Amino acid sequence: MIPMVDLKAQYAEIKDEIEAGFAQTLDSCAFILGPNVQAFEKEAAAYLGVKHAIGCASGTDALHLALLAEGIGPGDEVITSAFTFIATAEAIKYVGATPVFVDIDPHSFNITPANIKKAITSNTKAVMPVHLFGQPANLPEIKAICDQHGLKLIEDCAQSFGASVNGLQTGSFGDAAGFSFFPSKNLGCYGDGGLVTTNCDQAAARIKQYRNHGSEVRYYHDVIGYNSRLDELQAVVLRAKLKRIDQYNAARRHAAHLYSQLMADLPLTTPHEDGIGVHVYHQYTLLSERRDEIMKALQDQQIGCAVYYPVPLHQQNVFKAECEGLSLPVTEAVAAACFSLPICSSLSDDSIRQIVSVIAGVVNA
Ligand SMILES: *Cc1c(COP(=O)(O)O)cnc(C)c1O
């Protein structure tokens, strides 16, 4: 049996450190915004090369808080991808703004600068690229477009912790960015968690206020805020894993490159690294017209596989009405043929060979 992500193997390596941290927290009973959250925020800011990193309750909340802090609201349009997890667009809806979905590049699966430019109107206030599957979007060009048109750049970094462009981390380019620590993400905790990053002092102050009931001084409330803090016990897990994130991401890249090398001659499309940044392979995603057959063969061997994402957001029931008539041909074609294979820091070369032989048995038959 080979799961999509083997969290148990990773836990075994860091068990002692995490249990010692949990025991300390339990003894101290400092559960809300305690010393581990503060230390993790500092360590994450240093790692990401940003002035402020602010923990919150989830990746969805991180994007919501980022949009709020940047003043995006009703009547505003936010250009983003339809080939992503629903949370990207949910966050835009939470602030009362309108997601404007543009098409993706067929190779990197990220929204393109040309498509963003074509979608800009007088109501556009922000661009929210998703660094899908761990591959950075074209941040240099997207940032230039945002600067030229006076738009906010808000990065969805839920899948890209540790990915970089020209030596700079994703999450350090935009006005603000949101990260997710959902357990299966590249940097994952043992429950829900998220992080907002920004280099702007005012935005950071607003994010801290919004995540904690609109309050800067306890029991004094200036705006209607939220209860969205990063949990202290989760911060213990995140501090242990942050120390090892480069090693985890290097192992993912090794696994991805071995897969691609072993499948180079098979009639299917392996992931494309577009060279804009360093891909950290949150997912290893291929394209094949025979996806269903391949997945059935993998499932028969108890090998994990999944489709991220089978239905693009503009075709989801919740968005169908407001996106009527919108056609995103590349997004739709990719959604119809994509599938992802197991990938994580503990995936062995032998497992990869076994998975590839099952796939070869289908596509070469
Ligand atoms: C996981 C994810 C989110 C949401 O993160 P949660 O922590 O699950 O709320 C947002 N955007 C993308 C692209 C994601 O993959």
Residues whose N, C-alpha, C, O or C-beta is under 5 A from the ligand:
A	BS01	LIG	S58 G59 T60 D61 T84 F85 A87 T88 V130 D156 A158 Q159 S180 F181 F182 G193
